[in-house]
């Protein structure tokens, strides 16, 4: 992390945890870094440690698919780091995902200014009720505004809501219903809210980045562009070093 001191720039050692769903996404992120990753085994999790050129430590975690598994794996890594006396400064939920057309086309990048769980609540005769309207929990986490701006400027990403679901959208009707409830939604994934919940429980800021591999709606595998989305994810992290290394946790 780069801070402004009386004699100019002072480099400190920032620590960033990047949580993806699957190893293919983790490996795509790893390709953006100049040095090979070192494998570190934790009880219940495996980290791949690398670093930005300026020295900020980055741990990559394939946290698993779905919000529950992602939350559990992220919590394991966060707790291990805290017990080791080297807590993380930032958690990033990263991966490929669905995009809401036309605002988030295939191959584009989305950085979330709101991480919202879309299907945690109750189905009623009058429609869906989020869990907050039942008197429990939360449904949205907000990443630091200054960091969202910096990442969007560095990568050219669109900013908006990233939805987390336990069941991937596969019909036009459900896509339309989600957009009606969340007009600013740009992306859909299965892990962001779980990662954010784990980070919030330990007071660590969170960010979500999604590279768009498919449109949200009817499942047309022939139209998916997974390779292009993984390449976009690599390119994004290749541009992130200045934004992540210059950001300070109190800049919110």
C-alpha positions as a LaTeX table, in Angstrom:
\begin{tabular}{lrrr}
\hline
Residue & $x$ (\AA) & $y$ (\AA) & $z$ (\AA) \\
\hline
Unk1 & 0.00 & 0.00 & 0.00 \\
Unk2 & 1.35 & 3.48 & $-0.85$ \\
Unk3 & 0.77 & 6.24 & 1.67 \\
Unk4 & 1.64 & 9.95 & 1.49 \\
Unk5 & 4.17 & 10.95 & 4.13 \\
Unk6 & 6.10 & 14.13 & 4.86 \\
Unk7 & 8.98 & 12.98 & 2.64 \\
Unk8 & 6.89 & 11.61 & $-0.21$ \\
Unk9 & 5.53 & 8.16 & $-0.93$ \\
Unk10 & 5.97 & 5.47 & 1.72 \\
Unk11 & 5.47 & 1.85 & 0.68 \\
Unk12 & 3.88 & $-0.48$ & 3.21 \\
Unk13 & 2.85 & $-4.09$ & 2.84 \\
Unk14 & $-0.84$ & $-4.33$ & 1.97 \\
Unk15 & $-2.54$ & $-7.72$ & 2.13 \\
Unk16 & $-5.36$ & $-8.60$ & $-0.24$ \\
Unk17 & $-7.45$ & $-11.79$ & $-0.34$ \\
Unk18 & $-8.99$ & $-12.60$ & $-3.73$ \\
Unk19 & $-11.77$ & $-15.20$ & $-3.54$ \\
Unk20 & $-13.00$ & $-16.88$ & $-6.73$ \\
Unk21 & $-15.46$ & $-19.74$ & $-7.08$ \\
Unk22 & $-13.37$ & $-22.25$ & $-9.02$ \\
Unk23 & $-9.68$ & $-22.87$ & $-9.78$ \\
Unk24 & $-10.03$ & $-21.72$ & $-13.41$ \\
Unk25 & $-10.99$ & $-18.23$ & $-12.20$ \\
Unk26 & $-8.24$ & $-18.24$ & $-9.58$ \\
Unk27 & $-5.69$ & $-19.22$ & $-12.22$ \\
Unk28 & $-6.91$ & $-16.49$ & $-14.57$ \\
Unk29 & $-6.31$ & $-13.93$ & $-11.81$ \\
Unk30 & $-2.89$ & $-15.44$ & $-11.06$ \\
Unk31 & $-1.78$ & $-14.91$ & $-14.66$ \\
Unk32 & $-1.90$ & $-11.14$ & $-14.08$ \\
Unk33 & 0.89 & $-11.20$ & $-11.49$ \\
Unk34 & 4.61 & $-11.02$ & $-12.26$ \\
Unk35 & 5.72 & $-13.75$ & $-9.88$ \\
Unk36 & 4.66 & $-17.41$ & $-9.51$ \\
Unk37 & 2.18 & $-18.21$ & $-6.78$ \\
Unk38 & 3.24 & $-20.18$ & $-3.71$ \\
Unk39 & 0.75 & $-22.72$ & $-2.36$ \\
Unk40 & $-0.17$ & $-22.41$ & 1.33 \\
Unk41 & $-2.42$ & $-24.99$ & 2.95 \\
Unk42 & $-4.87$ & $-24.05$ & 5.69 \\
Unk43 & $-7.39$ & $-26.28$ & 7.48 \\
Unk44 & $-10.24$ & $-26.34$ & 4.97 \\
Unk45 & $-8.66$ & $-24.03$ & 2.40 \\
Unk46 & $-5.67$ & $-23.69$ & 0.06 \\
Unk47 & $-4.18$ & $-20.27$ & $-0.73$ \\
Unk48 & $-1.97$ & $-19.35$ & $-3.67$ \\
Unk49 & 0.24 & $-16.45$ & $-2.57$ \\
Unk50 & 1.62 & $-13.94$ & $-5.03$ \\
Unk51 & 2.26 & $-10.19$ & $-5.02$ \\
Unk52 & 2.06 & $-7.02$ & $-7.07$ \\
Unk53 & 5.37 & $-5.71$ & $-8.37$ \\
Unk54 & 5.44 & $-3.01$ & $-5.67$ \\
Unk55 & 5.18 & $-5.64$ & $-2.95$ \\
Unk56 & 1.53 & $-5.86$ & $-1.87$ \\
Unk57 & 0.80 & $-9.46$ & $-0.89$ \\
Unk58 & $-2.11$ & $-11.10$ & $-2.70$ \\
Unk59 & $-3.57$ & $-14.45$ & $-1.62$ \\
Unk60 & $-5.77$ & $-16.24$ & $-4.15$ \\
Unk61 & $-8.47$ & $-18.60$ & $-2.92$ \\
Unk62 & $-10.75$ & $-20.89$ & $-4.92$ \\
Unk63 & $-13.48$ & $-20.60$ & $-2.31$ \\
Unk64 & $-16.11$ & $-22.86$ & $-3.87$ \\
Unk65 & $-19.40$ & $-22.43$ & $-5.68$ \\
Unk66 & $-22.36$ & $-20.75$ & $-4.02$ \\
Unk67 & $-22.69$ & $-18.20$ & $-1.23$ \\
Unk68 & $-22.49$ & $-20.65$ & 1.69 \\
Unk69 & $-19.30$ & $-22.41$ & 0.59 \\
Unk70 & $-17.72$ & $-19.10$ & $-0.45$ \\
Unk71 & $-18.52$ & $-17.55$ & 2.92 \\
Unk72 & $-17.11$ & $-20.52$ & 4.84 \\
Unk73 & $-13.86$ & $-20.66$ & 2.86 \\
Unk74 & $-13.36$ & $-16.89$ & 3.00 \\
Unk75 & $-13.99$ & $-16.88$ & 6.75 \\
Unk76 & $-11.38$ & $-19.63$ & 7.16 \\
Unk77 & $-8.74$ & $-17.58$ & 5.32 \\
Unk78 & $-9.62$ & $-14.36$ & 7.16 \\
Unk79 & $-9.50$ & $-16.05$ & 10.56 \\
Unk80 & $-6.19$ & $-17.77$ & 9.84 \\
Unk81 & $-4.63$ & $-14.46$ & 8.78 \\
Unk82 & $-5.95$ & $-12.65$ & 11.86 \\
Unk83 & $-4.67$ & $-15.37$ & 14.21 \\
Unk84 & $-1.31$ & $-15.18$ & 12.46 \\
Unk85 & $-1.12$ & $-11.46$ & 13.26 \\
Unk86 & $-1.30$ & $-10.45$ & 9.58 \\
Unk87 & $-4.94$ & $-9.59$ & 8.83 \\
Unk88 & $-6.08$ & $-8.68$ & 5.35 \\
Unk89 & $-6.70$ & $-5.07$ & 4.32 \\
Unk90 & $-9.19$ & $-5.98$ & 1.60 \\
Unk91 & $-11.18$ & $-8.95$ & 0.28 \\
Unk92 & $-12.04$ & $-9.13$ & $-3.42$ \\
Unk93 & $-14.73$ & $-11.46$ & $-4.76$ \\
Unk94 & $-13.74$ & $-12.08$ & $-8.37$ \\
Unk95 & $-14.84$ & $-14.27$ & $-11.23$ \\
Unk96 & $-16.93$ & $-14.60$ & $-14.33$ \\
Unk97 & $-20.69$ & $-14.23$ & $-14.31$ \\
Unk98 & $-23.87$ & $-13.36$ & $-16.11$ \\
Unk99 & $-24.54$ & $-9.88$ & $-17.41$ \\
Unk100 & $-27.82$ & $-8.03$ & $-17.76$ \\
Unk101 & $-28.23$ & $-6.89$ & $-21.35$ \\
Unk102 & $-27.68$ & $-4.44$ & $-22.84$ \\
Unk103 & $-25.73$ & $-2.63$ & $-20.10$ \\
Unk104 & $-23.27$ & $-5.49$ & $-19.41$ \\
Unk105 & $-22.40$ & $-7.21$ & $-22.71$ \\
Unk106 & $-20.28$ & $-10.34$ & $-23.08$ \\
Unk107 & $-16.61$ & $-9.75$ & $-22.34$ \\
Unk108 & $-17.24$ & $-6.57$ & $-20.37$ \\
Unk109 & $-16.24$ & $-5.98$ & $-16.76$ \\
Unk110 & $-18.45$ & $-5.01$ & $-13.83$ \\
Unk111 & $-17.29$ & $-3.66$ & $-10.47$ \\
Unk112 & $-20.02$ & $-3.66$ & $-7.86$ \\
Unk113 & $-20.98$ & $-0.57$ & $-5.91$ \\
Unk114 & $-23.59$ & $-2.77$ & $-4.20$ \\
Unk115 & $-23.34$ & $-6.52$ & $-3.52$ \\
Unk116 & $-26.90$ & $-7.78$ & $-3.08$ \\
Unk117 & $-28.31$ & $-11.21$ & $-2.36$ \\
Unk118 & $-31.31$ & $-11.56$ & $-4.67$ \\
Unk119 & $-33.10$ & $-14.66$ & $-3.39$ \\
Unk120 & $-32.73$ & $-14.62$ & 0.40 \\
Unk121 & $-36.19$ & $-14.08$ & 1.79 \\
Unk122 & $-39.72$ & $-15.39$ & 1.36 \\
Unk123 & $-42.03$ & $-16.04$ & $-1.57$ \\
Unk124 & $-45.52$ & $-14.69$ & $-0.87$ \\
Unk125 & $-48.77$ & $-14.29$ & $-2.76$ \\
Unk126 & $-47.83$ & $-10.64$ & $-3.24$ \\
Unk127 & $-44.34$ & $-11.39$ & $-4.51$ \\
Unk128 & $-40.86$ & $-11.84$ & $-3.09$ \\
Unk129 & $-39.96$ & $-10.37$ & 0.30 \\
Unk130 & $-36.25$ & $-9.89$ & 1.09 \\
Unk131 & $-35.05$ & $-11.18$ & 4.43 \\
Unk132 & $-34.75$ & $-7.63$ & 5.77 \\
Unk133 & $-38.52$ & $-7.19$ & 5.42 \\
Unk134 & $-38.91$ & $-10.29$ & 7.58 \\
Unk135 & $-36.92$ & $-8.56$ & 10.29 \\
Unk136 & $-33.58$ & $-10.33$ & 9.84 \\
Unk137 & $-30.06$ & $-9.73$ & 8.59 \\
Unk138 & $-29.00$ & $-7.68$ & 5.61 \\
Unk139 & $-29.27$ & $-8.06$ & 1.86 \\
Unk140 & $-26.67$ & $-5.57$ & 0.58 \\
Unk141 & $-23.03$ & $-4.75$ & 1.27 \\
Unk142 & $-21.50$ & $-1.57$ & $-0.14$ \\
Unk143 & $-17.82$ & $-1.62$ & $-1.18$ \\
Unk144 & $-15.79$ & 1.53 & $-0.44$ \\
Unk145 & $-16.86$ & 4.24 & $-2.90$ \\
Unk146 & $-13.34$ & 5.54 & $-3.50$ \\
Unk147 & $-12.06$ & 2.07 & $-4.32$ \\
Unk148 & $-14.95$ & 1.34 & $-6.69$ \\
Unk149 & $-14.20$ & 4.58 & $-8.55$ \\
Unk150 & $-10.48$ & 3.84 & $-8.74$ \\
Unk151 & $-10.99$ & 0.30 & $-10.01$ \\
Unk152 & $-13.57$ & 1.38 & $-12.57$ \\
Unk153 & $-11.25$ & 4.09 & $-13.87$ \\
Unk154 & $-8.28$ & 1.71 & $-14.03$ \\
Unk155 & $-10.12$ & $-1.10$ & $-15.82$ \\
Unk156 & $-12.91$ & 0.61 & $-17.75$ \\
Unk157 & $-15.46$ & $-1.42$ & $-15.79$ \\
Unk158 & $-19.11$ & $-0.50$ & $-15.51$ \\
Unk159 & $-20.38$ & 0.11 & $-11.97$ \\
Unk160 & $-23.68$ & $-1.08$ & $-10.58$ \\
Unk161 & $-25.28$ & $-3.79$ & $-8.47$ \\
Unk162 & $-23.90$ & $-7.33$ & $-8.54$ \\
Unk163 & $-26.58$ & $-9.83$ & $-7.59$ \\
Unk164 & $-25.78$ & $-13.05$ & $-5.74$ \\
Unk165 & $-28.12$ & $-16.01$ & $-6.30$ \\
Unk166 & $-28.20$ & $-19.61$ & $-5.12$ \\
Unk167 & $-29.95$ & $-20.67$ & $-8.32$ \\
Unk168 & $-28.60$ & $-19.28$ & $-11.57$ \\
Unk169 & $-31.19$ & $-17.50$ & $-13.71$ \\
Unk170 & $-32.27$ & $-19.57$ & $-16.70$ \\
Unk171 & $-35.42$ & $-17.91$ & $-18.01$ \\
Unk172 & $-36.38$ & $-14.55$ & $-19.44$ \\
Unk173 & $-39.16$ & $-14.19$ & $-16.86$ \\
Unk174 & $-36.80$ & $-14.53$ & $-13.92$ \\
Unk175 & $-34.29$ & $-12.17$ & $-15.50$ \\
Unk176 & $-37.04$ & $-9.60$ & $-15.92$ \\
Unk177 & $-38.24$ & $-10.10$ & $-12.34$ \\
Unk178 & $-34.73$ & $-9.56$ & $-11.00$ \\
Unk179 & $-34.30$ & $-6.37$ & $-12.99$ \\
Unk180 & $-37.68$ & $-5.14$ & $-11.79$ \\
Unk181 & $-36.60$ & $-5.61$ & $-8.16$ \\
Unk182 & $-33.05$ & $-4.40$ & $-8.77$ \\
Unk183 & $-33.05$ & $-1.78$ & $-11.57$ \\
Unk184 & $-29.31$ & $-1.11$ & $-11.21$ \\
Unk185 & $-28.32$ & $-4.77$ & $-11.51$ \\
Unk186 & $-25.53$ & $-5.38$ & $-14.01$ \\
Unk187 & $-24.20$ & $-8.82$ & $-13.09$ \\
Unk188 & $-25.26$ & $-12.09$ & $-11.52$ \\
Unk189 & $-22.99$ & $-14.49$ & $-9.66$ \\
Unk190 & $-23.20$ & $-17.07$ & $-6.89$ \\
Unk191 & $-20.50$ & $-16.04$ & $-4.41$ \\
Unk192 & $-20.21$ & $-12.27$ & $-3.92$ \\
Unk193 & $-22.65$ & $-11.87$ & $-1.03$ \\
Unk194 & $-21.18$ & $-14.85$ & 0.82 \\
Unk195 & $-17.68$ & $-13.41$ & 0.52 \\
Unk196 & $-19.00$ & $-10.02$ & 1.63 \\
Unk197 & $-20.74$ & $-11.52$ & 4.67 \\
Unk198 & $-17.50$ & $-13.18$ & 5.80 \\
Unk199 & $-15.54$ & $-9.96$ & 5.28 \\
Unk200 & $-18.12$ & $-7.85$ & 7.12 \\
Unk201 & $-18.08$ & $-10.21$ & 10.10 \\
Unk202 & $-14.39$ & $-9.38$ & 10.58 \\
Unk203 & $-14.60$ & $-5.72$ & 9.63 \\
Unk204 & $-12.64$ & $-6.06$ & 6.37 \\
Unk205 & $-13.67$ & $-4.00$ & 3.30 \\
Unk206 & $-14.90$ & $-5.97$ & 0.29 \\
Unk207 & $-14.97$ & $-5.50$ & $-3.47$ \\
Unk208 & $-16.63$ & $-7.57$ & $-6.22$ \\
Unk209 & $-15.39$ & $-7.78$ & $-9.82$ \\
Unk210 & $-17.20$ & $-9.80$ & $-12.51$ \\
Unk211 & $-16.16$ & $-10.46$ & $-16.09$ \\
Unk212 & $-19.27$ & $-11.19$ & $-18.15$ \\
Unk213 & $-19.34$ & $-14.62$ & $-19.80$ \\
Unk214 & $-23.04$ & $-14.99$ & $-20.63$ \\
Unk215 & $-26.28$ & $-13.04$ & $-20.65$ \\
Unk216 & $-28.62$ & $-13.39$ & $-17.68$ \\
Unk217 & $-31.69$ & $-15.22$ & $-18.97$ \\
Unk218 & $-32.36$ & $-18.36$ & $-21.03$ \\
Unk219 & $-29.41$ & $-20.76$ & $-20.86$ \\
Unk220 & $-27.79$ & $-20.88$ & $-24.30$ \\
Unk221 & $-24.44$ & $-22.62$ & $-23.81$ \\
Unk222 & $-23.46$ & $-21.96$ & $-27.42$ \\
Unk223 & $-23.57$ & $-18.22$ & $-26.73$ \\
Unk224 & $-21.35$ & $-18.33$ & $-23.66$ \\
Unk225 & $-17.88$ & $-16.80$ & $-23.92$ \\
Unk226 & $-16.10$ & $-18.26$ & $-20.90$ \\
Unk227 & $-12.62$ & $-18.02$ & $-22.41$ \\
Unk228 & $-13.13$ & $-14.36$ & $-23.29$ \\
Unk229 & $-14.42$ & $-13.61$ & $-19.81$ \\
Unk230 & $-11.45$ & $-15.32$ & $-18.15$ \\
Unk231 & $-9.10$ & $-13.32$ & $-20.38$ \\
Unk232 & $-10.94$ & $-10.13$ & $-19.38$ \\
Unk233 & $-10.50$ & $-11.08$ & $-15.72$ \\
Unk234 & $-6.74$ & $-11.51$ & $-16.22$ \\
Unk235 & $-6.51$ & $-8.17$ & $-18.02$ \\
Unk236 & $-8.47$ & $-6.44$ & $-15.26$ \\
Unk237 & $-6.18$ & $-7.61$ & $-12.50$ \\
Unk238 & $-3.20$ & $-6.60$ & $-14.61$ \\
Unk239 & $-4.48$ & $-3.02$ & $-14.38$ \\
Unk240 & $-5.49$ & $-3.07$ & $-10.72$ \\
Unk241 & $-2.15$ & $-2.63$ & $-8.99$ \\
Unk242 & $-2.19$ & 1.20 & $-8.78$ \\
Unk243 & $-5.80$ & 1.27 & $-7.56$ \\
Unk244 & $-5.36$ & $-1.40$ & $-4.90$ \\
Unk245 & $-1.93$ & $-0.31$ & $-3.73$ \\
Unk246 & $-2.85$ & 3.37 & $-3.37$ \\
Unk247 & $-6.20$ & 2.80 & $-1.69$ \\
Unk248 & $-6.36$ & 3.29 & 2.09 \\
Unk249 & $-9.10$ & 1.70 & 4.26 \\
Unk250 & $-10.21$ & 5.10 & 5.61 \\
Unk251 & $-10.76$ & 6.45 & 2.06 \\
Unk252 & $-14.48$ & 5.65 & 1.98 \\
\hline
\end{tabular}
